[in-house]
């Protein structure tokens, strides 16, 4: 079978995945890599009967029927797999797409499009997130949420300002960390900017002994016991001091905010973590081709079952 790494874009994707059988066989090839394991619980049978349709299998150990979709995010979905692959392309390789735009482009209802895209984002959050940053790491915070002045009068909230005279009435604080050289970025939703909160997140993410670059915010003061902290004073309009700056991470914040404002216009705090995962994955894998991203995704979604009730519940913890 031709590998997906030969494809260059959305058109070639649509041309190759012409029917459900081709889609199923692609998932089976990438998921099992020649060693077929029964996906059913309490069974790891390695042999199966193959039905004539080339899609269904029957385990020779437990005698239950399964497909390459069993115990993945594709299970129980009535949508064609080609549509799933198109959505994956938009999320992972394109600049993202909103559920409203996806529903218009591919003639499905908006709620279905939203569920499909959120399932893909949930898988992306699980792929490379155990990476520990080291070397030189830039650290900064961003604040996601609409401007209070743009809201209707009855929706305005009481303005609360921090010590730097910035408004944080109900915005979500996001901590970002970017490793110099590799350009690998990680983002977290944090409750506040206090020392204990920021220090805990940094200890969890950055290898002790690394050099970190931050602004002058005192919430980073406690990290000097385990890291070499270098500071630029943004309050005094100092943004670069030799090699000391957080401009690379600031550039990433621009990409993230433009995605939210330009593609989605608004995202709720409940689901923001999934959009952070989408943006971070796309940035971290920007040098990979379409095929390697798809292979990585299929491996990541194995034995991942995401129910609609989970999507409608609290946001994903990253």
Beta strands, then each sheet from edge to edge (+ up, - down):
strand 1: 48-50
strand 2: 57-59
strand 3: 65-66
strand 4: 136-144
strand 5: 172-179
strand 6: 185-190
strand 7: 211-214
strand 8: 228-231
sheet 1: 1+ 2- 3+
sheet 2: 6+ 5- 4+ 7+ 8+
end
